[in-house]
């Protein structure tokens, strides 16, 4: 069964066929950098990461782009409130985002992190192409707008009827974001206003046969069209984003990209991630259920990154996952069990090659991931396999080859979901190793009280010690 993905444009699951079998192009809408990114965004970025990991695991060569929006209404508003210039303000929040990408192990898969301000010249070129083709015009407020009525299929991505569009198409939308019912011509280039302060460019556009300097800045929608085309070409295979971006942002990307380049479709497969719920409700600061990755790390430490990844993998990207702290802690325990299981299997396997023990579960894992990234079913196969391997291990009938087969499947899941099963990411300090050794001595001397005391002291440092017939087994919580 080939990889199949749900395409928001056709509203159906389709077999994945890239434009170029040798190169899959993937673009994911990244953050607008004006504050810490919330966990709903991190869930999207993690799903995007898993998709790219699966494509590469499946043998595809992938070029993966995730943009950074560093000029936009909210950025200008908040940078001015902070008394900082645009570069200083956005650099701080871009660095915080990239640090989070590293903490969650999402950063390694990304080939390019373009910043909008690096591509303003390209935006001017695309806007000029739209002006030349009659898809854009300079309005009396000093902004250049896209003429929605010039693009017959506008609204198709969001399944909005043409007659509904026409009712509001004469209006102009200067804001970067607008409500679904506020359909109108949208700003490609926003004419300078006093509130923009020192954030502006002064390009010359050819308008009605005359060259005119239009002081201002790019609109939000044009940014992604230009960054994706600059790094991936005029047509791309996969575009990801949250469900809130489907309209108007992604619809506007289609309209301006296809109208400017004359090539369609701009994107072959549109994937949209369902909103993450928190305690059963939409995230909101007013509800007190708004969390960032920093909040999670302040509460649990850096180790929270892997359980968060597991929690996201345990839900399907097209279904709303309900985030709770209890669920996150459960994910951490489950992850610890998987990591511990892999350690035991690897010890049994030694250097032995794998048998066919895990082949059936491996096939189920692959089938699930090929079925529109069905992470829950893929993880179910993993847990069934570990359940059987543990039973055999307990009954002392797990062969070295079978253990090697189990390790191979866990390592495959590790590569795809980024769970860190094969490595704890931590090593014992000399002092901690001394405690472990002292506990072993206490047990040899049957000093159970001292053994328990040392075990508790290690546990307080995040080091779990378990006793087996082979001695002490160590893992990090």
C-alpha positions as CSV (number, residue, x, y, z in Angstrom):
1,X,0.0,0.0,0.0
2,X,1.6,3.3,-1.0
3,X,1.6,6.4,1.2
4,X,-1.8,8.1,1.2
5,X,-2.6,11.5,2.6
6,X,-5.8,13.5,3.2
7,X,-5.8,16.4,0.8
8,X,-7.8,19.4,2.2
9,X,-8.2,20.7,-1.4
10,X,-10.1,17.6,-2.6
11,X,-11.4,16.6,0.8
12,X,-10.3,13.0,0.2
13,X,-7.5,10.6,1.0
14,X,-5.2,10.3,-2.1
15,X,-2.2,8.2,-3.0
16,X,0.9,10.3,-2.7
17,X,2.6,10.9,-6.0
18,X,5.3,13.6,-5.9
19,X,6.0,15.9,-8.8
20,X,9.5,14.5,-8.9
21,X,10.1,11.0,-7.7
22,X,13.7,12.0,-6.8
23,X,12.7,15.0,-4.7
24,X,9.8,15.7,-2.4
25,X,9.1,19.3,-1.6
26,X,7.5,20.1,1.8
27,X,6.6,23.5,3.2
28,X,5.2,24.1,6.7
29,X,3.9,27.5,7.9
30,X,6.2,28.4,10.8
31,X,5.7,30.9,13.7
32,X,5.1,34.6,13.8
33,X,7.8,35.6,16.2
34,X,6.5,38.0,18.7
35,X,6.4,35.8,21.8
36,X,6.9,32.2,23.0
37,X,5.2,29.6,20.8
38,X,2.3,27.8,22.5
39,X,2.0,24.0,22.6
40,X,-0.7,24.0,19.9
41,X,1.9,25.4,17.5
42,X,4.4,22.9,18.8
43,X,2.0,20.0,18.1
44,X,1.7,21.2,14.5
45,X,5.5,21.5,14.1
46,X,6.0,18.0,15.6
47,X,3.4,16.5,13.2
48,X,5.2,18.2,10.3
49,X,8.5,16.7,11.6
50,X,7.0,13.2,11.8
51,X,5.7,13.5,8.2
52,X,9.2,14.4,7.0
53,X,10.8,11.7,9.0
54,X,8.4,9.1,7.6
55,X,9.0,10.3,4.0
56,X,12.7,9.9,4.5
57,X,12.3,6.6,6.3
58,X,10.3,5.5,3.3
59,X,13.2,6.3,1.0
60,X,12.2,9.7,-0.4
61,X,14.7,12.6,-0.7
62,X,13.0,15.5,1.0
63,X,13.6,19.3,0.9
64,X,11.8,20.7,4.0
65,X,11.2,24.4,4.5
66,X,9.7,26.0,7.5
67,X,9.4,29.8,7.5
68,X,9.7,32.4,10.2
69,X,7.4,35.4,9.8
70,X,9.4,38.3,11.2
71,X,7.3,41.2,9.8
72,X,3.6,41.4,10.5
73,X,1.0,43.5,12.3
74,X,1.4,41.9,15.8
75,X,5.2,42.0,15.5
76,X,5.2,45.7,14.8
77,X,2.7,46.4,17.5
78,X,4.6,44.5,20.2
79,X,8.1,45.6,19.1
80,X,7.1,49.2,19.4
81,X,5.5,48.6,22.8
82,X,8.8,47.0,23.9
83,X,10.7,50.0,22.6
84,X,12.8,47.8,20.3
85,X,13.6,47.8,16.6
86,X,12.3,45.0,14.4
87,X,15.5,43.1,14.1
88,X,16.3,43.1,17.9
89,X,12.8,42.1,18.8
90,X,12.3,39.3,16.2
91,X,15.8,37.9,16.7
92,X,15.1,37.3,20.4
93,X,11.9,35.4,19.6
94,X,13.3,33.6,16.6
95,X,16.1,32.4,18.8
96,X,13.6,31.2,21.3
97,X,11.7,29.3,18.6
98,X,14.8,27.7,17.2
99,X,15.9,26.7,20.7
100,X,12.5,25.0,21.2
101,X,12.8,23.3,17.8
102,X,16.1,21.8,19.1
103,X,14.7,20.8,22.5
104,X,11.9,18.9,20.7
105,X,14.3,17.4,18.1
106,X,12.3,19.0,15.3
107,X,15.2,21.2,14.1
108,X,17.4,18.5,12.5
109,X,14.9,17.6,9.8
110,X,14.4,21.2,8.5
111,X,16.6,22.2,5.5
112,X,15.7,25.9,5.4
113,X,14.3,28.4,7.9
114,X,13.7,31.4,5.7
115,X,12.8,34.7,7.3
116,X,10.3,36.9,5.6
117,X,12.5,40.0,5.7
118,X,15.1,38.1,3.7
119,X,12.7,37.8,0.8
120,X,11.2,41.2,0.4
121,X,12.7,41.7,-3.1
122,X,11.1,38.4,-4.2
123,X,7.8,39.7,-2.8
124,X,8.1,42.9,-4.8
125,X,8.7,40.8,-7.9
126,X,5.7,38.6,-7.4
127,X,3.5,41.6,-6.7
128,X,4.7,43.3,-9.8
129,X,3.8,40.1,-11.8
130,X,0.3,40.3,-10.3
131,X,0.0,44.0,-11.2
132,X,1.2,43.2,-14.8
133,X,-1.4,40.5,-15.2
134,X,-4.3,42.5,-13.8
135,X,-4.7,40.6,-10.5
136,X,-3.6,43.5,-8.4
137,X,-4.1,47.2,-8.1
138,X,-2.9,50.3,-6.2
139,X,-5.7,51.6,-4.0
140,X,-6.3,55.2,-2.8
141,X,-5.1,54.2,0.7
142,X,-1.6,53.6,-0.7
143,X,-1.8,49.8,-0.5
144,X,-1.6,47.3,-3.3
145,X,-4.5,44.8,-3.2
146,X,-5.1,41.4,-4.8
147,X,-8.3,41.5,-6.9
148,X,-10.1,38.4,-5.7
149,X,-12.7,38.5,-8.5
150,X,-9.8,37.9,-11.0
151,X,-9.2,34.4,-9.7
152,X,-12.3,32.2,-10.6
153,X,-11.5,29.3,-8.2
154,X,-11.0,31.6,-5.1
155,X,-12.6,29.9,-2.1
156,X,-12.2,26.3,-3.4
157,X,-9.8,25.2,-0.7
158,X,-12.2,26.3,2.0
159,X,-15.2,25.0,0.1
160,X,-16.7,28.5,0.0
161,X,-19.3,29.1,-2.7
162,X,-18.6,31.7,-5.4
163,X,-21.9,33.5,-4.8
164,X,-21.0,33.9,-1.1
165,X,-17.6,35.4,-2.1
166,X,-19.1,37.8,-4.6
167,X,-21.2,39.4,-1.9
168,X,-18.2,40.8,-0.1
169,X,-15.6,40.9,-2.8
170,X,-15.8,44.6,-3.4
171,X,-14.5,45.4,0.1
172,X,-10.8,45.5,1.0
173,X,-9.1,43.7,3.8
174,X,-5.9,45.4,5.0
175,X,-5.5,43.3,8.2
176,X,-3.2,40.3,7.9
177,X,-6.0,38.1,9.3
178,X,-9.7,38.4,9.0
179,X,-12.8,36.4,9.7
180,X,-14.3,34.0,7.3
181,X,-17.3,36.2,6.5
182,X,-15.0,39.1,5.8
183,X,-14.2,38.1,2.2
184,X,-12.6,40.8,0.2
185,X,-9.5,42.0,-1.8
186,X,-6.5,41.5,0.5
187,X,-3.4,43.5,0.9
188,X,-0.3,42.3,-0.9
189,X,1.7,45.5,-0.1
190,X,0.5,47.6,2.9
191,X,1.0,51.3,2.4
192,X,2.9,53.0,5.2
193,X,1.1,54.3,8.2
194,X,2.5,56.2,11.2
195,X,2.0,53.1,13.4
196,X,4.6,51.2,11.4
197,X,7.4,53.4,12.8
198,X,10.7,52.5,11.1
199,X,9.4,49.3,9.6
200,X,9.1,50.0,5.9
201,X,10.6,49.5,2.4
202,X,10.5,51.8,-0.6
203,X,10.3,49.7,-3.7
204,X,9.4,51.0,-7.2
205,X,6.4,49.4,-8.9
206,X,5.3,49.8,-12.5
207,X,1.6,50.8,-12.2
208,X,-0.4,51.9,-15.3
209,X,2.8,52.3,-17.3
210,X,4.5,54.5,-14.7
211,X,7.1,53.8,-12.1
212,X,5.9,54.6,-8.6
213,X,7.6,54.3,-5.3
214,X,5.2,52.7,-2.8
215,X,6.5,53.1,0.8
216,X,5.3,50.3,3.0
217,X,5.7,46.6,3.8
218,X,4.6,43.2,2.6
219,X,1.3,41.7,3.6
220,X,1.4,38.4,5.5
221,X,0.0,36.2,2.8
222,X,2.5,37.1,0.1
223,X,5.4,36.1,2.4
224,X,4.8,32.3,2.3
225,X,4.1,32.3,-1.5
226,X,7.5,33.9,-2.1
227,X,9.5,31.9,0.4
228,X,8.2,28.6,-0.8
229,X,8.7,29.4,-4.5
230,X,12.2,30.7,-3.8
231,X,13.4,27.5,-2.1
232,X,11.1,24.8,-3.6
233,X,9.9,26.1,-7.0
234,X,6.6,27.4,-8.3
235,X,4.8,24.1,-7.5
236,X,5.3,22.0,-4.4
237,X,4.2,18.6,-3.2
238,X,3.0,19.1,0.4
239,X,2.0,22.2,2.4
240,X,1.2,21.9,6.1
241,X,-0.5,24.2,8.5
242,X,-3.0,24.5,11.3
243,X,-6.7,24.3,10.4
244,X,-7.0,28.0,11.2
245,X,-4.7,28.8,8.2
246,X,-6.9,27.1,5.7
247,X,-8.8,30.3,5.1
248,X,-7.8,32.9,4.3
249,X,-4.1,32.4,4.5
250,X,-3.7,29.2,2.4
251,X,-6.4,30.2,0.0
252,X,-4.7,33.5,-0.6
253,X,-1.4,31.7,-1.1
254,X,-3.0,29.7,-3.9
255,X,-4.6,32.7,-5.5
256,X,-1.4,34.9,-5.6
257,X,1.0,32.0,-6.5
258,X,-1.0,30.5,-9.3
259,X,-1.9,33.9,-10.7
260,X,1.7,35.2,-10.6
261,X,3.4,32.1,-12.0
262,X,0.7,30.7,-14.3
263,X,1.5,27.2,-12.9
264,X,-1.1,25.1,-11.1
265,X,-1.7,23.6,-8.8
266,X,0.6,25.5,-6.5
267,X,0.4,22.7,-4.0
268,X,-0.5,19.1,-4.7
269,X,-1.4,18.0,-1.2
270,X,-2.7,20.4,1.5
271,X,-2.4,18.9,5.1
272,X,-4.2,20.7,8.0
273,X,-3.6,19.9,11.6
274,X,-6.6,20.0,14.0
275,X,-6.4,22.4,16.9
276,X,-4.9,21.0,20.1
277,X,-7.4,21.2,23.0
278,X,-6.2,21.7,26.6
279,X,-8.4,20.2,29.4
280,X,-11.1,19.7,26.8
281,X,-11.3,23.3,25.7
282,X,-9.7,25.6,23.2
283,X,-6.5,27.2,24.6
284,X,-7.0,30.7,26.0
285,X,-5.1,32.9,28.4
286,X,-8.4,34.0,30.0
287,X,-9.2,30.3,30.7
288,X,-5.9,29.7,32.3
289,X,-5.1,26.8,30.0
290,X,-2.6,28.5,27.7
291,X,0.8,26.8,27.8
292,X,4.2,27.2,26.1
293,X,7.0,24.7,25.8
294,X,8.8,26.8,28.4
295,X,5.9,26.3,30.8
296,X,6.2,22.6,30.4
297,X,10.0,22.7,30.9
298,X,9.6,24.9,33.9
299,X,7.3,22.2,35.4
300,X,9.0,19.0,34.3
301,X,12.5,20.0,33.0
302,X,14.0,19.4,29.6
303,X,13.0,15.7,29.8
304,X,9.4,16.7,29.0
305,X,10.2,17.0,25.2
306,X,10.1,13.3,24.4
307,X,6.9,12.6,26.3
308,X,5.3,15.6,24.5
309,X,6.4,14.0,21.2
310,X,4.9,10.7,22.2
311,X,1.6,12.4,23.3
312,X,1.3,14.1,19.9
313,X,2.1,10.8,18.1
314,X,-0.6,9.0,20.1
315,X,-3.3,11.1,18.4
316,X,-4.2,11.6,14.7
317,X,-3.3,15.0,13.3
318,X,-6.8,15.4,11.8
319,X,-8.5,14.8,15.2
320,X,-8.4,17.2,18.1
321,X,-6.0,15.9,20.8
322,X,-6.9,16.8,24.3
323,X,-3.7,17.8,26.2
324,X,-3.7,17.3,30.0
325,X,-0.8,17.1,32.4
326,X,-2.1,13.7,33.5
327,X,-1.9,12.6,29.9
328,X,1.6,14.0,29.6
329,X,2.8,12.2,32.7
330,X,1.2,9.0,31.4
331,X,3.1,9.4,28.2
332,X,6.3,9.8,30.1
333,X,5.7,6.5,32.0
334,X,4.9,4.7,28.7
335,X,8.0,6.1,27.1
336,X,10.1,5.0,30.0
337,X,8.7,1.5,29.7
338,X,9.5,1.4,26.0
339,X,13.0,2.6,26.6
340,X,13.5,0.1,29.3
341,X,12.2,-2.7,27.1
342,X,14.6,-1.7,24.3
343,X,17.5,-1.8,26.8
344,X,16.5,-5.3,27.9
345,X,16.1,-6.6,24.3
346,X,19.4,-5.1,23.2
347,X,21.2,-6.9,26.1
348,X,19.6,-10.2,25.0
349,X,20.3,-9.6,21.3
350,X,24.0,-8.8,21.6
351,X,25.4,-8.8,18.1
352,X,22.9,-11.3,16.7
353,X,21.0,-10.5,13.6
354,X,17.2,-10.2,13.6
355,X,14.7,-13.0,13.1
356,X,11.3,-12.6,11.6
357,X,9.7,-12.2,15.0
358,X,8.6,-8.6,14.6
359,X,7.8,-8.8,10.8
360,X,4.1,-8.8,11.2
361,X,4.1,-5.9,13.6
362,X,6.5,-4.0,11.4
363,X,4.2,-4.5,8.5
364,X,1.3,-3.1,10.6
365,X,3.4,-0.2,11.6
366,X,4.3,0.7,8.0
367,X,0.7,0.2,6.9
368,X,-0.6,2.5,9.6
369,X,1.9,5.3,8.8
370,X,1.2,5.0,5.1
371,X,-2.5,5.4,5.9
372,X,-2.4,9.2,6.4
373,X,0.1,9.1,9.2
374,X,-2.0,7.0,11.5
375,X,0.2,7.3,14.6
376,X,-2.2,5.7,17.0
377,X,-2.4,2.4,15.0
378,X,1.4,2.5,14.5
379,X,2.0,2.8,18.2
380,X,-0.6,0.0,18.9
381,X,1.5,-2.3,16.8
382,X,4.6,-1.3,18.8
383,X,2.9,-2.0,22.1
384,X,1.5,-5.4,21.0
385,X,5.0,-6.4,19.9
386,X,6.6,-5.3,23.2
387,X,3.9,-7.1,25.1
388,X,4.7,-10.4,23.4
389,X,8.4,-9.9,23.6
390,X,8.1,-9.2,27.4
391,X,6.1,-12.4,27.9
392,X,8.8,-14.4,26.1
393,X,11.5,-12.6,28.1
394,X,9.8,-13.3,31.3
395,X,9.4,-17.0,30.4
396,X,13.1,-17.0,29.3
397,X,12.2,-18.0,25.7
398,X,13.0,-14.8,23.9
399,X,15.9,-15.7,21.6
400,X,18.7,-13.4,20.7
401,X,17.5,-13.1,17.2
402,X,13.9,-12.4,18.3
403,X,15.2,-9.7,20.6
404,X,17.2,-8.2,17.8
405,X,14.0,-8.1,15.7
406,X,12.2,-6.3,18.5
407,X,15.0,-3.8,18.8
408,X,14.9,-3.1,15.0
409,X,11.2,-2.3,15.2
410,X,11.6,-0.1,18.2
411,X,14.4,1.7,16.4
412,X,12.2,2.3,13.4
413,X,9.5,3.8,15.6
414,X,12.3,5.9,17.3
415,X,13.5,7.3,13.9
416,X,9.9,8.1,12.8
417,X,8.5,9.6,16.0
418,X,11.8,10.9,17.6
419,X,11.2,9.3,20.9
420,X,14.8,8.9,22.1
421,X,14.3,5.2,22.8
422,X,17.9,4.3,21.8
423,X,19.5,6.9,23.9
424,X,18.7,8.3,27.3
425,X,20.3,11.7,26.4
426,X,22.0,11.5,29.8
427,X,24.9,9.8,31.4
428,X,25.7,9.2,35.1
429,X,28.0,11.6,36.7
430,X,30.9,10.2,38.8
431,X,29.0,11.0,42.0
432,X,25.8,9.2,40.6
433,X,27.8,6.2,39.5
434,X,29.3,6.0,43.0
435,X,25.8,5.9,44.5
436,X,24.8,3.1,42.1
437,X,27.9,1.1,43.0
438,X,27.3,1.7,46.7
439,X,23.8,0.4,46.3
440,X,25.1,-2.7,44.6
441,X,27.5,-3.2,47.6
442,X,24.6,-2.7,50.1
443,X,22.5,-5.4,48.3
444,X,25.4,-7.8,48.2
445,X,25.7,-7.3,52.0
446,X,22.0,-7.6,52.4
447,X,21.8,-4.1,53.9
448,X,18.3,-3.5,52.5
449,X,17.7,-0.3,54.4
450,X,20.8,1.3,52.9
451,X,19.9,-0.1,49.5
452,X,16.5,1.5,49.7
453,X,17.9,4.8,50.9
454,X,20.3,4.9,47.9
455,X,17.6,4.0,45.5
456,X,15.4,6.8,46.8
457,X,18.3,9.2,46.6
458,X,19.0,8.3,42.9
459,X,15.3,8.5,42.1
460,X,15.2,12.1,43.4
461,X,17.8,12.8,40.8
462,X,15.7,11.2,38.0
463,X,17.6,7.9,38.0
464,X,15.5,4.8,38.2
465,X,17.2,1.7,39.5
466,X,15.6,-1.8,39.0
467,X,17.0,-5.1,40.1
468,X,17.1,-8.0,37.8
469,X,18.8,-11.4,37.7
470,X,21.6,-9.7,35.8
471,X,22.1,-7.0,38.4
472,X,21.0,-3.4,38.5
473,X,19.3,-1.8,35.5
474,X,19.5,2.0,35.1
475,X,17.2,4.3,33.3
476,X,16.4,8.0,33.5
477,X,12.9,9.2,34.3
